[in-house]
Amino acid sequence: MTRTRSLAVAAFCGALAMAAAAFAGETVGPDGEKAAPSTDLKLSDADAAKIAAGKPTAALLWHTSSDFVNAVTAGAKDEFQRLGVSVVAQTDAGFDAAKQKSDVETILAKKPSAILALPLDPVTSAEAFKPAVASGVKIVLLSNKPKGFVQGKDYVTIVTDDLFQMGKHAADAMAEAIGKKGKVAWIYHDAAYYVTNQRDNAFKSSIESDYPNIQIVAKAGITDPARAEDIAHALLLKNPDLDGIYVTWAEPAEGVLAALRAAGNTNTKIVTLALLQTSLSADFRYDRLRTGRGGYQNGPRQLFQGAAIHRRGDPLGGSLVSDVSCQLPRSRAHAA
């Protein structure tokens, strides 16, 4: 029986292309390639048995530790079990480029059949992953690509979420939370980063095109999550009547939440993307926070499937995009 996942083919693009894609309403790839359904991604039970017979191994090379990374790892390991794959190493770079480079060297000593990794950033990871490419190990990437790497030559494929839909879901959640009218602030990731750029621009374009009674009255870029509280304080001083604040991902959302608490603000809603951190959970339950991300359900299971299909010799798109979901407070929860 053939197993088919609900995915779409996509990849990376430059900052201008990503902004254009957000307005066009789709997640695109590094060269602006159009997304396409990935029902082509099939790995039958017979294929799985053949793979298991080869006793393949895998190493997980992550950029940091988080709830999202844990969900990705759980999803990947479940698929590993079906395919008879043994995990020989798992690393956490702690957002340190030098540590990730060292992790690549450490993992290569284990001689895995495949490496599943989230490169820290395009520039530093290009150098860090060169030894892995030279070794011939199959590399499958999550949500980022080393600069200059060529799909099919340097890596197998990239797995990520449907980034435009994440931003759109966030816009829809914001609109629902504030009654489809009001003033909001947009805190975006002020860096050339594939995932956040597309999500952030999709939120902004969706608000502007779909909700004429919602105004984005304040904008602020962020590079260091530790500055989120200060940025939010400044926004609130200039705009004390904000109905909502979009925050690019969950970690800086904690700082924004701290700023709202310090101001005694119990009205402004926060919408963020990625899995909730522990310190956010209580406010999430009481309708303060809304979030969307597909950590376990789809993409992670495709990581080793991608490597397996490539090894089988079948053509594979440059990137795989998984479905996303939007979690709402338990009193009004629904699948988005």
C-alpha positions as CSV (number, residue, x, y, z in Angstrom):
1,M,0.0,0.0,0.0
2,T,1.3,3.4,-0.9
3,R,1.7,6.1,1.8
4,T,1.1,9.6,0.6
5,R,1.6,12.7,2.7
6,S,-0.2,16.0,2.2
7,L,2.7,18.3,1.1
8,A,3.7,20.7,-1.7
9,V,6.9,21.1,-3.5
10,A,8.7,24.5,-2.9
11,A,12.1,25.9,-1.9
12,F,14.0,29.1,-1.1
13,C,14.0,32.5,-2.6
14,G,15.7,35.9,-2.1
15,A,14.1,38.6,0.1
16,L,12.4,40.5,-2.8
17,A,11.0,37.2,-4.3
18,M,9.7,36.3,-0.8
19,A,8.0,39.6,-0.4
20,A,6.4,39.2,-3.9
21,A,5.3,35.7,-3.1
22,A,3.6,36.8,0.1
23,F,1.5,39.2,-1.9
24,A,0.9,36.6,-4.6
25,G,-0.3,34.1,-1.9
26,E,2.1,31.3,-2.2
27,T,5.2,29.8,-0.7
28,V,8.0,29.8,-3.2
29,G,11.6,28.5,-3.5
30,P,15.1,29.8,-3.8
31,D,14.8,30.7,-7.4
32,G,11.2,31.8,-7.1
33,E,9.9,28.5,-8.3
34,K,6.1,27.9,-8.0
35,A,4.9,25.5,-5.3
36,A,3.2,22.4,-6.6
37,P,1.4,19.5,-4.8
38,S,3.7,16.8,-3.5
39,T,1.5,13.8,-3.8
40,D,4.4,12.6,-5.9
41,L,6.2,11.9,-2.7
42,K,5.5,8.2,-2.2
43,L,7.3,5.5,-0.4
44,S,5.5,2.1,-0.4
45,D,5.7,-0.5,2.2
46,A,7.8,-2.6,-0.2
47,D,10.2,0.4,-0.5
48,A,10.3,0.7,3.3
49,A,11.2,-3.0,3.7
50,K,14.0,-2.7,1.1
51,I,15.4,0.3,3.0
52,A,15.2,-1.4,6.4
53,A,17.1,-4.4,4.9
54,G,20.1,-2.0,4.3
55,K,20.2,-1.1,8.0
56,P,20.4,2.7,7.3
57,T,21.5,5.2,10.0
58,A,20.7,8.9,10.5
59,A,22.1,11.8,12.5
60,L,20.0,14.8,13.6
61,L,21.9,18.0,13.5
62,W,19.8,20.8,15.0
63,H,20.4,24.5,15.4
64,T,19.0,24.7,19.0
65,S,16.6,23.0,21.4
66,S,13.0,23.9,21.6
67,D,9.5,22.5,21.7
68,F,9.4,22.7,17.9
69,V,12.7,20.8,17.5
70,N,11.4,18.2,19.9
71,A,8.2,17.8,17.8
72,V,10.3,17.5,14.6
73,T,12.5,14.9,16.2
74,A,9.5,12.9,17.4
75,G,8.0,12.9,13.9
76,A,11.2,11.9,12.2
77,K,11.9,9.1,14.7
78,D,8.4,7.7,14.2
79,E,9.1,7.5,10.5
80,F,12.6,6.0,11.2
81,Q,10.9,3.2,13.1
82,R,8.8,2.4,10.0
83,L,11.9,2.4,7.8
84,G,14.2,0.6,10.2
85,V,16.5,3.6,10.6
86,S,18.8,3.8,13.6
87,V,19.7,7.3,15.0
88,V,23.5,7.4,15.7
89,A,23.8,11.0,16.9
90,Q,21.8,14.0,17.8
91,T,23.3,17.5,18.4
92,D,22.2,20.9,19.5
93,A,24.2,23.9,18.3
94,G,22.6,26.3,20.7
95,F,22.4,29.0,18.0
96,D,26.2,28.9,17.8
97,A,27.7,28.7,14.3
98,A,31.1,27.5,15.5
99,K,29.3,24.8,17.5
100,Q,27.3,23.7,14.5
101,K,30.5,23.4,12.4
102,S,32.0,21.2,15.2
103,D,28.8,19.2,15.3
104,V,29.1,18.4,11.6
105,E,32.6,17.0,12.1
106,T,31.5,15.0,15.2
107,I,28.5,13.5,13.3
108,L,30.6,12.6,10.2
109,A,32.8,10.4,12.5
110,K,29.6,8.2,13.0
111,K,29.3,7.7,9.2
112,P,25.5,8.0,9.0
113,S,23.6,7.2,5.9
114,A,21.8,10.5,6.1
115,I,22.0,13.8,8.0
116,L,18.9,15.7,8.9
117,A,19.7,19.3,9.8
118,L,18.5,22.8,10.2
119,P,21.4,25.1,9.2
120,L,21.8,28.2,11.4
121,D,22.1,30.7,8.5
122,P,23.0,30.5,4.8
123,V,26.4,32.0,5.0
124,T,28.1,30.3,8.0
125,S,26.4,27.0,7.3
126,A,27.8,26.9,3.8
127,E,31.3,26.4,5.2
128,A,30.1,24.2,8.1
129,F,28.4,21.7,5.8
130,K,31.1,21.4,3.2
131,P,32.8,18.4,4.8
132,A,29.4,16.6,4.9
133,V,28.9,17.3,1.2
134,A,32.4,16.0,0.4
135,S,31.8,12.8,2.4
136,G,28.9,11.9,0.1
137,V,26.3,11.5,3.0
138,K,22.7,12.3,2.0
139,I,21.7,15.7,3.5
140,V,18.1,16.6,4.1
141,L,17.5,20.1,5.3
142,L,14.8,21.6,7.5
143,S,13.7,25.2,6.8
144,N,17.0,26.7,5.6
145,K,19.6,26.2,2.9
146,P,23.4,26.9,3.0
147,K,24.3,29.6,0.5
148,G,25.4,28.3,-2.9
149,F,24.2,24.8,-2.2
150,V,22.6,23.1,-5.2
151,Q,19.7,20.7,-4.8
152,G,20.4,17.2,-6.1
153,K,24.1,17.9,-5.9
154,D,24.9,19.2,-2.4
155,Y,21.6,18.2,-0.6
156,V,18.6,16.0,-1.3
157,T,15.7,18.4,-0.5
158,I,14.4,20.9,2.1
159,V,11.4,20.3,4.3
160,T,9.5,23.3,5.7
161,D,5.9,24.5,6.4
162,D,3.6,26.2,4.0
163,L,5.0,29.6,5.0
164,F,2.4,31.7,3.3
165,Q,-0.4,29.8,4.9
166,M,1.2,30.2,8.3
167,G,1.2,34.0,7.9
168,K,-2.3,34.0,6.5
169,H,-3.5,31.8,9.4
170,A,-1.9,34.3,11.8
171,A,-3.7,37.2,10.1
172,D,-7.0,35.3,10.3
173,A,-6.5,34.6,13.9
174,M,-5.7,38.2,14.7
175,A,-8.8,39.3,12.9
176,E,-11.0,36.8,14.7
177,A,-9.4,37.9,18.1
178,I,-10.1,41.6,17.6
179,G,-13.4,41.5,15.9
180,K,-12.1,42.2,12.4
181,K,-11.4,45.8,13.2
182,G,-8.9,47.8,15.1
183,K,-5.2,48.8,15.3
184,V,-2.3,46.3,15.3
185,A,1.5,46.4,15.4
186,W,3.7,44.2,13.2
187,I,7.0,43.0,14.8
188,Y,8.9,41.2,12.0
189,H,12.2,39.5,11.8
190,D,14.7,42.1,10.4
191,A,17.0,39.6,8.7
192,A,17.3,37.8,5.4
193,Y,15.9,34.5,6.7
194,Y,13.7,32.4,4.4
195,V,11.2,31.1,6.9
196,T,10.4,34.2,8.9
197,N,10.5,36.6,5.9
198,Q,7.8,34.7,4.1
199,R,5.6,34.2,7.2
200,D,5.9,37.9,8.2
201,N,5.2,39.3,4.8
202,A,2.2,36.9,4.4
203,F,0.7,38.2,7.7
204,K,1.1,41.8,6.6
205,S,-0.2,41.3,3.1
206,S,-3.2,39.2,4.3
207,I,-4.2,41.9,6.8
208,E,-3.9,44.6,4.2
209,S,-5.8,42.7,1.5
210,D,-8.4,40.8,3.5
211,Y,-9.3,43.0,6.4
212,P,-9.9,46.7,5.4
213,N,-11.0,47.6,8.9
214,I,-7.7,46.6,10.5
215,Q,-4.8,49.0,10.3
216,I,-1.2,48.2,10.9
217,V,-0.3,51.4,12.7
218,A,3.2,50.4,14.0
219,K,6.0,48.4,12.6
220,A,9.3,47.2,14.2
221,G,12.0,44.9,13.1
222,I,13.8,42.5,15.5
223,T,17.0,40.5,15.2
224,D,17.7,39.7,18.8
225,P,14.7,38.1,20.7
226,A,16.2,39.5,23.9
227,R,15.2,43.0,22.7
228,A,11.5,42.2,22.2
229,E,10.4,43.6,25.5
230,D,12.1,46.9,24.9
231,I,10.7,47.1,21.4
232,A,7.2,46.4,22.7
233,H,7.5,49.0,25.4
234,A,8.4,51.6,22.7
235,L,5.5,50.6,20.5
236,L,3.0,50.7,23.4
237,L,4.2,54.2,24.5
238,K,3.4,55.5,21.1
239,N,0.4,53.4,20.5
240,P,-1.3,52.6,23.9
241,D,-4.6,51.7,22.2
242,L,-3.3,48.7,20.2
243,D,-5.8,46.0,19.7
244,G,-3.2,43.4,18.7
245,I,0.5,42.7,18.1
246,Y,1.9,40.2,15.6
247,V,5.2,38.8,16.7
248,T,7.4,36.9,14.3
249,W,7.9,33.8,16.5
250,A,7.3,32.5,20.0
251,E,10.6,33.5,21.8
252,P,10.3,37.3,21.2
253,A,6.5,36.9,21.9
254,E,7.6,36.2,25.5
255,G,9.2,39.7,25.7
256,V,6.1,41.3,24.2
257,L,4.0,39.6,26.7
258,A,6.2,40.8,29.5
259,A,5.8,44.4,28.2
260,L,2.0,44.0,28.2
261,R,2.1,42.7,31.8
262,A,4.3,45.5,33.0
263,A,2.0,48.0,31.4
264,G,-1.0,46.4,33.1
265,N,-2.5,45.8,29.6
266,T,-5.0,42.9,29.6
267,N,-6.7,43.9,26.3
268,T,-4.1,43.7,23.5
269,K,-4.0,40.3,21.8
270,I,-0.7,38.7,20.7
271,V,-0.5,36.5,17.6
272,T,2.7,34.5,17.1
273,L,4.1,31.6,15.1
274,A,5.8,28.4,16.3
275,L,5.0,26.1,19.2
276,L,4.2,27.8,22.5
277,Q,6.9,28.0,25.1
278,T,6.1,27.0,28.7
279,S,5.9,30.6,30.0
280,L,3.3,31.5,27.4
281,S,0.9,28.6,28.1
282,A,-1.2,30.3,30.8
283,D,-1.9,33.4,28.7
284,F,-2.6,31.2,25.7
285,R,-5.4,29.5,27.5
286,Y,-7.0,32.9,28.4
287,D,-7.2,34.2,24.8
288,R,-4.0,36.3,24.9
289,L,-1.9,34.2,22.5
290,R,-2.6,32.4,19.2
291,T,-0.1,30.4,17.3
292,G,0.3,28.2,14.2
293,R,3.0,25.7,13.2
294,G,3.1,22.1,11.9
295,G,5.9,20.5,14.0
296,Y,5.2,16.8,14.0
297,Q,2.3,15.9,11.8
298,N,3.7,16.2,8.3
299,G,7.1,17.6,7.4
300,P,9.3,15.7,9.9
301,R,8.2,12.4,8.6
302,Q,9.3,13.4,5.1
303,L,12.8,14.1,6.1
304,F,14.2,10.5,5.8
305,Q,11.6,9.6,3.1
306,G,13.2,12.3,1.0
307,A,16.6,10.8,1.4
308,A,15.2,7.3,0.7
309,I,13.5,8.4,-2.5
310,H,16.6,10.1,-3.6
311,R,18.6,7.0,-3.0
312,R,16.0,5.0,-4.9
313,G,16.8,7.2,-7.9
314,D,13.4,8.9,-8.3
315,P,13.3,12.6,-9.0
316,L,12.5,14.8,-6.0
317,G,11.6,18.5,-5.8
318,G,13.9,21.0,-4.2
319,S,11.7,21.5,-1.1
320,L,8.8,19.9,0.6
321,V,6.2,22.1,2.3
322,S,4.0,20.6,5.0
323,D,0.5,21.7,6.0
324,V,0.1,24.0,9.0
325,S,-2.5,24.4,11.7
326,C,-3.7,27.3,13.8
327,Q,-4.3,26.7,17.5
328,L,-6.8,28.9,19.2
329,P,-7.7,29.2,22.9
330,R,-9.5,26.1,24.2
331,S,-12.8,28.0,24.5
332,R,-12.9,28.5,20.7
333,A,-10.4,26.0,19.4
334,H,-10.7,24.8,15.8
335,A,-8.5,23.4,13.1
336,A,-7.4,26.1,10.6
